[in-house]
Amino acid sequence: MAKQSLPTTNFDYEFGGPVGAFATMCSLPVVIVLLILWADLGYISFDFDELEAVFVSLGGTDLSSYKLSVCILFSWVAGCVLLTALLPCTIHSGVQISPTGGGKKFSLKYLLNGHLQFWTTLLALFLGCSLNFNRKLLADCTQTASTTSSYLSYFTASASSCASPNQTQNYFYAVSFGSPFPLLSLLHGLLLPLSIVTVVFSAFVSVLLYVKSFSKGAVLAPGGDSGNLVYDLFIGRELNPRLVKDPETSKSKHNYVFNNLAHFDLKEFFELKPGLIAWVVLNLAMLSAQHSNLGYTSGSMILLNLNQALYVWDALYNEISILTTMDITTDGFGFMLMFGDLAWVPFTYSIQGYYLVKHDPMLSLPSLALIACLNVLGYKIFRGANTQKDVFRRNPTSEACKDWNYIDTKRGTKLLTSGWWGVARKVNYTGDWLMGLSWCLTCGFGSVVPYFYAIYFAILLVHRSIRDDHFCAVKYGDDWGRYKEKVPYRFVPLIF
């Protein structure tokens, strides 16, 4: 078992050190619960009796809701693992990393099939819900149109033979946009207990990851080996925990699934698959629940679903790009990423949809069109900058980069100063935030609750840019100063 290094007074702590890490681990789960309660209310409240009443009404004290949530969560994560192992994939090498204690650098290989998993999951969800809906429809047919001998006949007669006008409305809504299927409505009703179960599960896995980091041969993250248990548990001690210790010697010539699992990286998996795809599924649940609650699906809800689905799709379509990001190359895998990926992302990023279930701002078509344009602008900046960065990082001497300007560094690498990266050092963050703001705007201005994302994300991106700046200053030395002289603005030229 690897020996843990002793804490040192000059260790470069982040997030306020052990105290800040402990406070973050305790407070963020509370934030998730409060956001769900506030989004249901439609406003911020600190009245304990009011919050308690909402907590109880949303299943917060119902043991059966927690049992069902546990089943849903474990089935979801297990399903994502199975799809990762079974679906066709590509294997790509990551960046060069140094083993703990020194030695020859090496690169890990990653199993990538997130884009296919995204569409496979949505197709399976649609087919599963459709079959369930058809069974209900046939049951209704038996009860309300016993003389009708076929499904097609019932379809034709549904407007006149349904038991109630609401059944007819819901049925034709299913044909047009997707029914308020029982499965999706279930997810909306279980959002609070499901979020709490996910938080507990994330904390449990984080402890397992910390214990695993002491196994022989574990490559430790540069900032995750402080020797302080709380801090290392939070920040992540091991850089790339995997299911298989030595994939090259463990590969089988005849076992496709095992060969896939040989390159199964836990951090990359949780970073992109269970949490992000769950975000889209939860949004669809909100869409279904809004129709059940209000009797219609609003333009705001439809636009929000489309915009956020585009964001998730983009991340999974460009899955290879994550291999050069700080999350994969630098950060350890601990509570910070585990909780963030599986609990924080799906349950706070879908809060606008949860708010819209009961609180439709009734935005006009011109307003929705302007919001859509803002999202497109943000996406163009975000995707354009990230694509340019990824192409340059992979091969700065390629034909695509021949006309780009850059700075040669003493490390032998290059810093891009052309295109989007000549505009601002973190221009991709600017595009990312503009997209997030557009999602919040779909909720109108009746409450500050849906704007939590824009406020939180602005703070996160500023903090992350400071982290990046610090790491790059250490990494590139004086060359980083030269780069900042050429590209002086961080987010927006002439302003920030």
N, C-alpha and C positions, 0 to 999 in steps of 0.2 A: 504494500500500500504506500502511495506517495506521501512523503512527509510534508505537512503543512508548514509554510514559512511563518516565522514569528512576526507580529506586527511591528512596524517601524514608525517612528515619529515623522519621517519625511515621506511617507507614502502619499501619493497624489490622489486623495479622495475626491469623489464627485458626489453630487446630490446631498451635500451637507454631512458627508461621512456616515458613520454607523447610526448616529442619532437621526439624521435626515432619512436614511434608508428605512429605519424602523418606523418613523412617522409616516413615510410614504406607503409602506406596506399596510399600515393600519388604517390610513385615511382614504385611500383610493377605493377600496370596496364600499365604504360608507357613501362616497360620492356617487357610485353607480346606483345604489339603492335610493338615495335622495333624488337623483335625476329621474328615475322611473316614477317615483311618487309625485314629484313636481310636474312632470309631463302629463300625468293623469289628471292632476288638478288644473293644470294650465297656468300655474303661477308659482312663484317661490313662497314657501311658508315654513316657518319655524315653530308653528303651534304644535306642540307635542300631541295633543288629543286629536287634532285634525290629521296629522301624519300617521298616527297609530290607527285611526279608522281606515285610512286609505290602504295602509300596510295589510290590515286584516282583510279588506275587501279584495285585494289583489292576490290572496292566497298565501300571504307571508306567515300565517300561523297554521296552515293546513298541512298536516303530515303527509296526506295522500298526494298533494301537489309536489312535495319534495321527492317522494318515492318515484313518481312518474317522471320528474325532471332528471333524476339520476339515470333512469332507463334511457331517456332521450339523449342525454349527454354521452353516456357510454356507447350507445348505438351509433351516434353521430361520429365520434372520434374513431371508433372501430371501423365504421364504414369508410371513412376517409383514408385510414391506413390500408384497408383492403383495396380500394380503388388505386391508391398509389402503387401497390404491389402488383396489381393485376393488369392495369391499363398499359397500352404501349407507351414507351417513354424514350427519351434521349438521355445520354450520359455525357455530362460536361465537366471539365476540370475547373476548379476554382483558382484563386490566386495562390501564390507561393506563401507558405507559412513556415515558421521556425519551430522545431520541437522544443519542449520545455527542457531547460538545462543546456541548450546549444546543440549543434549538429547540423547536418545537411538539410536545407530547405526542401519541402515537398508540397505538392498540391493534392487536395482531396477531390474526389469525383462526386458529382451530385446527380441524383435521379430527378429528372424534370418531366412532368406530365400534367402540370397544374391546369393548363388551358383545356385539355381534354377532360380532366376531372370536373372542371366547372360546368361544361355543357352536359356531361354524363349525369351529374348530380341533378341539374335542373330538369333534364329529360326524365330521369327516374322519379323525381318529385311530381312532375306534371302527370306522368302516366299513373303513378300510385294514387294521386288525388282524383284523377279522372275516373279510374276504376271504382273508387269509393263513392264518387258522386253518381256514377251510373247505377251502382247497386241501390243507392238511396232513391234514385229516380225510378227504378223498376219497382221498388217497394211502394213508392207513392202511386205508381201506375196500378198496382194490385188493389190499393186501398181506394183510390179515387176514380179509377177508370177501368173497372173490372171487365167491362165488355170489350175493351181494346186488347187485341191479342198480340200486338207487337210493339216493340220500342218505337218504331217509326210512326205507327199510328198514334202512339201517345205523344210523340213530339208534335204532331200536327194538331192534336186535340188539347195540348197542354193549356192553352190560353183559356179554354172554357171549362176544363175538367179539373184543374188544380183545386186543392182544398181551400186556398186563400189567395188573394191578390199578391201577397208577398212572395209566395212560392213561384208564381209566374214571373215576377220581377227578377227574383234571384236566378231563375232558370235562364232567362234571356241574357242576364248579365254574364252568366257562365259562358254562353255562346260568344259573347262579344269580347269580354276582357279576361275571363278566368273567374270561376266561381269563388264565393267565400267558402272554400272547402273546409270540412271539419278539421283536417290536420293542421291547416294554417291558422284557423281560428283558435285551435288548442295552443299553439305556440304563443299567440298574442296573450291569451289568458294566463299562461304560465310564465310570462316574462320575468316577473319578480323572483319567484322561487328558482327558476332556471338560472338566473344570473347569480344567485347566492350559491347554488350548487356548483356552478362553473368556477366561481372564486375559490371555493374550498378545494376543488379538484386541482386548480392551478397551483395553489399553495402546496398541496400534497406532492405534486409532480416536481415542484421546485426543490423540495426537501430531498426527494430521490435523486435529482440531478446533482445536488450539492454532495451527497454521499458518493455518488458515482464518480465525481471529479477526483476522488482520492485513489481510484483504481490505477494500476500500473499502466504506464504509457499514455495517460491522459494529457493532452496538450492544453495548457492553461492559458486563459486570456490575460493579456498584459495588465489590465486593470482589475482583475478579479481575484488576485492572490494576496490580499492584504494581511491575512492571518486573523481577521476579525470575522467571526462566524456570521453575525447579522449582516454585515456589509457584503461579504462574499456570497451569501445566500441570495441577497437582493440583486447584486450586479451580475452574478453568474461567474462561477469559477472556471469551468471547463469551456473551451472555445467552441468545439464542434462535437458534442456527444452523439454517439451513433449506436445503432442496434447491434452491429457487427464490428468487433474490435479491429480485425485485419481483413478487409474485404477482398484483397487480391489473393490471399492464400485460402480464403473461405469460399471462393466462387466454384460453382458446379457447372459442368458442361451441359447438363441436362435439365436443370431446375430453373426455369425462367423467373418464378416468383422469388426464390432464394437469391438469385443474382440481383434482382431489383432491390431487395432488402439489404443486400451487401453495400449498397450506396445510399441507403436511407439515412438522411441526416435529420436528426430531431429538430434542430433549430430552424433549418430551412423549411421543413414540413409545417411546423406550427406557425411560422412567420407568414405563410401564404395560403394554407389550405383550410383547415377547420374553421378558423375565425373569420377569414375574409368571405368564404362562401356562405357561412352562417349569417353574415351580415346581409347578404342578398336575400336569403331565405326569410329572415326576420322581416325585412322590408316588404316582401310579398305577403307575409302574415298580416302586417299592418294595413296593407292595401285591402286585403280580404276583410279584415275586422272593421275598417272604416265603412265599407259598403254595408256590412251587417248592422253597424251602429247608426249610420246616417241615412242609409238607403241609396247611396250613390257613391261613386268614386270620383274624387275631386281632381281637377287639373294639377293642383299642387302635389298630390300624392303620386299621380302618374309621372310627372316630371321628376320628382325626387327619386322614384324607383329607377327611372331611365338613367339619370345622371350618376347615381351611386353604383348602379350595375355596370355602367361604362367604366367607372374608376376601378372596380374589382376585376372586370374582364381585362382591362389594360394591364393590371399588375400580373395577372396569370398568363396572359398572352406573351408578355415580355419577362417571363419568369427568369430567364437567363441573366437579366440585368441585375438581379438581386445579389448575384455571386460576387460582385465588386463593391457592394455597399458596406458601410461601417458595421451594420448589424451582423453581417456574416464574417467579415474579415477581422474585426476588432473586438466587438462586445462578446462577453461570455453569455452562456445560456442559463439564466437564473430566473428569479421571480419577476424581475423587470420586464423581460421579453415574454416569458411564459404567461404571466398574468395579462400583459398588454396585448398579446396576440389572441389569446383565447377568450378572455373575459372583457377587457376594456374596449377593444375594437368593436365586436358585434353589439354589445349592450349600450355603449355610449354613442357610437356612430349612427345607430338606428334610432336615436332618440327623437329626431325630427319626425320620422314616420309615426312613432308612438304618440307624439303630441298631436299629429294631424288626425288620428283616429277619432278624436272627440272635438278637435278645435280647428275646423277648416276656416281659413281666412277669406275664402271666396275671392281669390285673386282673379283679375281680368285677364283675358288672352294677351293683350299687349304687355302686361306686367310679367306674365309667364314667359313671353317671348324674350323680353329683356334679360330675365334671369337665365334663360337657356343660352343666350349669347354670352353672358358673363362666364358660364360654365365652359362654353366652347373656347373662349379666350384663355381661360386658365388652363384648360387641357392642352391647347396648342403650345403654350409656354412650357408647361410641365413635361409633356411628351417630347417636344422638340429638344429641350435642354437635356433630358435624361438619355435620349437616343444618341445625341451628339457625344455626350460624356462616355457612354458605354462603348461606342465605336472607337473613340480615341484611346480609351484605356486598353482595349483589347489589342489594337494594332495601330499605333500612331503613325506608322510609315505606310499605311495602306493607301490605295488610290483615292478613297473617299476623303482622306485627311490631307491630301497633297497641297491644298491651298489654304490650310488653316495655320494660324500663327500660334506660337507656343514659346515657352521659356525652358531651356535645358537646365537641369539641376545637377548638383554635384553627386547626387545619388544615381545619376544615369537615367532618370525618368524625366518626363516632360509635363509641364503645366500648361493647359490649354487657355489661350487668351483670345480666341476668335468666336464668331457667331454669338450664341446665347451667352457663352462664358466670357465674352468680352463686355457684355452689358452689366452683369453683376455676378459676384462670386457664388451666390446662392439663389440664382434666378429661378431654378426649379422649385425651390420652396415658395417663391412668390406665386407661381402658377398653381401649386398645390393649395395654397391658402385661398386663392380666388375661387377655385372650385368649391372648397369647403364653405366659403361665404355664400355662394349661390345656393347651396343646399339649405342653409339656414333661412335664406330669403324666401324660400317657398312657403314658409310658415307665417309670412307677414310680420307685422310689428305689434301683435297683441300681447306678447310675452317675451321675456328675455331668456326663458328656459331653452328654446330651440337654438339660441345663439351661443350656448355653452361651447359647442364644438369650435366655432370661429375664435372665441376668446381663448379657450384652452390651447387650440392648435397654434395660434399666434405665439403664445408663451413657449410652447414646446419647440417651435421652429427657431425662435430666437435663442433659446437655450441650446438647442442642437447645433446651431451655427457657431455658437461660442465654443462648444466642445470640439467641433470640427476644426475651428481656427486654432485651438490649442494643440490638437494632435498634429495638424499640419505644420505648425511652428516648430514643434519638436522634431518632426520627421524631416522637414526640408531646410530648417535653419534659416540662414540669410536669404536663401532663394525664395522663401515664402514672403519675406519682406519686399523683395523685388516684384513678386507677383501682385501683391496688394497695391503697389505703386501703379502698376499697369491697369489693374481692375480695382479701383478704390471703393466701389459701392458694394454693399452686402446683398441687399434685396431689390431695391428700386433705384435706378440711376438718378442722380441729382437730388434724391430725397433721403435714402437710407443707405 
